[in-house]
């Protein structure tokens, strides 16, 4: 059973793809969550971190001052060397002319200063650089003398802005990869369902969808598989019905044809009845051609060039047709050779009936075949055009409607109005592009594009 072609939005469009919408939504939520998390951590850990760093500074200053106070004068030089070598602590005498820069521009520094001064005294000073030497400087007193104690700056600083940015980038990348994976898992069943639906639209039977995963996906796939089985059964029943119709109708037609031949009738009456019987037989043939399925399993490599040459040779024998060909050699397509040949015959018959050159009884038909593109993008292009009066542009779409004929052609028609509808159905099953338009200079142009093999 053939259904009208389904229109799917191109997946390459950024805004229309469900994958991208899901990915962007998860990405935005992840980014907002990450920003909130960083803000929360900064607020929550600020006071404990300030207390920890202040305690570290107080501890180092207190221990260093105690060590210097209780050590023998002759051993202080060796003690200072040990502090520098093992702990990275330097002690200098504080001079009035020292070049002192403000303390580090750290968000925690005000809290650290407050806590340290509460323990070491309000006259405690802090600096980021003394006499050009970079570090974390804090002053202390031993008796009447003042000293600078310098710590390596890295020991009392938390994560820097660059480090926070680095960690945030790592977390963001991991989160986005997770969002992409999650979006892909969510959309995988929809992609399979879309592919299966397209296969049905092209007249092919898709593989059964897996009935696993979440409950909603299982139910949807089970319903789809059941629908495919039902359509297949309908297709099978229709084939049986069509076979019966063909047999049951053509048998009495054959008997009527025999009776007409044997009856004592005038030549005019016999000719009229024979014409009616032939017309009825042609209508039945059109019905069967329109309803006949084209199985993709029957597709083979078809030499389109040779097929067109053969059709042109056969049609060229008709007295009221003149065919002009421009057929490139080596044009091969994948399809059913019999059905494709019927397509070309239908197009030529349509042009022979309704596309006669004005002022003559001849139908001039041009058949052109070219191959364009390269490699996997190669296309076989077939153009069939006549030199008739053409069709009003606003009515071209009516030509493809089943059982529809334009008023101008109705008086000449011997079929059921299915010729071009059959062409369209067969070409759709072959995945071909089919277009109708008026030819420059008059006449109808049929344009067909198929993938080359």
N, C-alpha and C positions, 0 to 999 in steps of 0.2 A: 504494500500500500504506500502510495506516494503522497507526501504532505507538502504544502507550500514551504519554500525555503525559509529557514529561521534566520533572523537578523541578530547577530551578536555584536556587541560593541568591541572594537579592537582592543586587545589586551595591552597594546603598547601605549595606549593613552594613560598618562600618569594619574589623572583625576578619576577616571572611570573604573580602574581595576580594583576589585575587592581586596586583592593582596596588598596593594599600595595603601588603600584606606586603612586596612587593619594594621599594617606596618607603621604608618604614620601615627595612628591613634596610640598604639603601644609605645612608639618612640616618644611621643609627647608626654604620655603618662609617666614613662620611665625618667625622662628629663626632669619633670616637675617633682617626682618623688626624690630624685637624686639631689636636686636643689634644696628641697625641704629637709632632707636628711643632713646635708652639709650645714644648713643654717641651724638646725636643732643641735647638732654635735658642737658647733661653735659656741652656741649659747650655754649648753649644759656643761661642757668641759672647761669653759673659760675660768671659772672660779677655782675648781680643783687643780687645774694646770698652773694657775698663778700661785696657788698655795704651795704646790710641789716645787716650782722653780725658786720661789722665795725661800723655802725651807732649805733647798740645796745651797743657795748663796749664803744664807745665815750659817749653815753648818760648816761650809768651807771657810768662811771668814772667822768663825769662832774657833775652829780647830787650828787654823793657821796662826791666829793671834795667841792662842794658848801655847802652841809649840814654840813660837818665837819668845814669848814671855818667860817660859820656864826652861829654855835651853841656855846652856853656857855661852857667853859671848863669843868664845873662840870657835864654837861649833855652829854658829848661825849661818856662816857662809856655806858650810857643807849642807845644812838643812835646806837652805834656799835652793841649792843645786838639785837636791833630791826632789823638792817640790816641783821644780821645772821639768826634770827628767821623767818623773813617774806620774805626776798628777797634772802636768800642764799648767801649774799655778806659778805666777810670777808676783813678786812683792817688790815695790819700789817706794822710795821715800817721796812723799808728797811735797812739792815745792810750790811756792807762791806764783812763780812765773811759768808753771806748766801750761801748755796749750791744751785746753780741754774742750772737747766737742760735746754736744748734747747726748743724752743716752739714746739707745737704739729706738727707732720709730716702730715699736712693736705694740700691738693692741693690748698686750698683757702688761706692758711696762708700768703704767700707772698703778695697777694693783700690786705688782711686785715691789715697786718703790714704797708704797704705803706699808706693806707687811714687813719689809726689811727695816725700814726706819723705826717701826714700832719695836723691833728687837735690838737694833744696833745703835739707835739714837737718831734724833731728828737732823743732826748735822751730817749724816751720811750722804755722800755724793755719788752720782753715777755718771758714766761717760761711755761713749762708743769708740772714742779715739783720744789718746793722751800722747802729746808730743809726736804725733804722726803714727803711733803704733795702734793698730786696730785690735779690738777685743771687747770683752765686757769688763768694764772697770768699776770697782766699788771701793770706797775709802773706809778706813777704820783707824782707830787711835789706840796707841799703846802709851799710856802715861800722857806726856805732853807732846809726843811726836805723832804725826799723821802719816799714813801710808796709803799707797794704792795697791790693791790686789787685782790682778788681771786674770780672768778666766778665758779659756777659748770660747768664742762666742757661740759655737755650735752646741756647747754643753747646756746652755740655758735657753735655747730657742726651740720652739716646736716646729711643726711643719711649715715651710715657707709657702708663699703664694704659688710658686712654680711647682712645688711638690704637690700641693693641693690640686692644682690644675692637671698635673700628670695623672694622679690617682683618679680624678674625676673623668679624664679622657679614657683611661683604661676601663673604668666601670661603665662609662657610656658605650664604649665599643662592644664590650661583652653583653650589655643590656640590649643593644641594637641587634647584635647577632642572634641573641635569644628571641627578640621580637620577630626577626625575619624567619627563624625556624618555626616559631609558634604560628605565624601567619601562613607559612607554607603548609603546615600540618592542618590548619583550619580549612585552607582553600583546596587542599588536595582532593577531597571528595567532590567538591564543586567542579574542579577541573575535569575529573573523570566523568561526572554527570554531563558536563557541557560537551565533551568529546563524544560521548555515547549519543547524545541528542543530535549532534551534527551528523553522526553516522546514519541515524535514522532518516534525517532530512535529505541525505544523499542517496537513500534507497539501500543502505547496507545494514546488515544485522550486527550490532555491536556485541562485544564480549560481555558476559554477565558482570554486573558491578558487585564488588565484594560486600557481602552482608555482615560486616563487622564494624566495630568502633562504637561510638556513642549511640544511644537508643534512637535519636532522631535520624542519624545517618543510616542506621540499619533499616529503619522503617521506610525511609525515602528510597534507598537502593532496592529494597525488596519490592516496593510498589512499582518502581521503574522496570525491574526485571519481569514482573508479572505483566506489565503493560506490553513489553516487547514480545513476550510469549503469546499474549492475546492478539497482537497485531500480526504475528507470524501465522497464527491459526486462521485469522481473517484472510490473510493473503493466500493461504493454502486453499481455504474454502472458495475464495473468489476464482482461483485458477480452475477449480473443478466446475464451478458454475459457468465460467466463460467457455470452457470446453464443451459443456452441455449445450449452451446457447448456440455455439458455432455449429454443432452437429444438428440440433433440433431445428434450426432455422434454415440452414443450407440444404438440408435434405429435401424439404418441400420446395425450396426454390429450384433445386435441380429437377424435381419432378415437374414443376410448372414450366420450366424451360423446355423439357421434353414434350410436354403436352402442347405447348405453343408451336413447336416445330411440326408436330403431327396434325395439328388442327387445321381445318379448312378455313383459313382467314385470308383477308386481303393483305397485300404486301404492307400497306400503311399500318393496319391494325397489328400485324405480326411484329413489324419494326418497333412500334410504340410499346408493345408489351415486353419485347426483349429489352428495350431500353430501360423500362421500369424495373425489370428483374435485375439487370446489371447494376442499376443504381442502388437497389436494395442490397445486393451483394457487396458493393463498394462501401456502403454505410456500415454494414456488419464488420467488414475488414477494418474500417477506421476505428470502430468501437474496440475491437480486439487489440489493435495496435496501441490505442491510447491506454488501455488497461493492462497491457502486458508488462510484467516487471522485467527490469534489466538487472541481472545478478552480476555483482562485481567479480564473482568468481569466474565468470565467463570472459573476462577481459583478457585480451592478448595484444601483442605488438602488431599494430595495423599500419600498413604502408599507405598513408593518406594520399600521397602523390599518385600512386598507382590506382587507388580506388577512385579518385577524382577523374583521372584520365579515362578509366573504364566507364564511369557514369556519363561523362561528356560524349564518349563514342556511342553509347547506347542511345542517348537523347538526340544526338545529331541525326539519327535516322528519321525522326519525326518531320513531317513536311512543314509544320508551322513553327519550327524552332531553329534558331541559329545560335550556336554556342561558340564563344571566344574564350580560350583558356590562356592563363599565364600561371603555370604550376611549377613551383620550384621542386627539384628532385630531392629525395632523401628525407621527406617529412614523415616522421613516424610518431604515432600516438598510442596510448594504451586504452583499449576499449573493445567493444563488441563490433566486429566488422560488419555484420548484417544490419545491425541497428543504425550504425553510422551511415551506411550506404542508403538505408531507407530515409534518413534525415535529408541527405542531398537530393534524393529523388523527390521527396515532398516539397523541398524548396524550389526545385526546378518546375515541378508540376504547378505549384502556386504561381510562379512567374509566367508559365505558359498560359494559364487560364486568365490571369488578371493583369499581366504586365506587358501586354502587346504594345509595340511601338505605335504611337498615334498615327492614324492615316494608313496603317498597313494591317495585314493579318498575320504578321510574323512577330514572334517574341524573341528579341535579341537578349541573350543571357551571357553575362561575363562571369567566369569562374576564375578566381585568383587564389593562389596558395603560396604563402611565404613562411620562412622560419626566422624568428627574431630572438635576440638574447643569446646568452652563452651558458654552457654547463647546466647546472640545476635550474637555472631561470629561463631556459629555452622554451619558447612558445611556438606552436603551429597556428598560424592565422589563416582562416578561410573566409573569403568574401564572395557572396553570390548576389549579383545585382541585375536588375532588368532596366529597360529603357522606356517603361510605361509612364503613366501619369502620376504615379506615386499615391500616397495616402495623406489626407489632412493630418498635420502634426498632432492635433489634439485627439485623434482617433487611432493613433498607432497602437496604443496599449490595448485596444479592443481586439486586435488581430490575434493576441495570444490567449484570449478567453475561450474556454471550451464551448462548442455549440454556438459560436457567435460568428456572423458574417456581416460585412459592411453592405449597406443597401445597394451600392453600385455593383456588387458582385453577386447578389443573391439570385438574380435572374439566370446567371450562368452556372450556378453551383450545382454539382452533382453529388456532393458529399454532405457530411453532417457538420461541417465547420470545425473539424478537429485537426486539420493538416498542420498548422503552425503550433497548435497546442501539443501535438505529439512530438514535434521537433524540440520544443522547449523541455518537455519532460525527459526525453532521451538525453539531451545535452546536460541537463541538471544531474542526472544520474552518472554522467561521465565527468562531473566536476568542471564542465566547460562554461565559459562566459558567452552569453548570447545577447546580441543587441539588434534592434530594428531601427532603421532611420531612413529618411528620404535621401536619395542620391542627388548630388549636384548635377543639374541638367535634367532631372526628371527620372522617376522610377524608384523602386524600393531597394535598399541595401541591407543585406543580412550579414552581420559580422560575428564570426565565431573564433574564440581563442581556446586552445587546449594545451596542456602541458606536453612538451615533446619528450620522447624517450630515445 
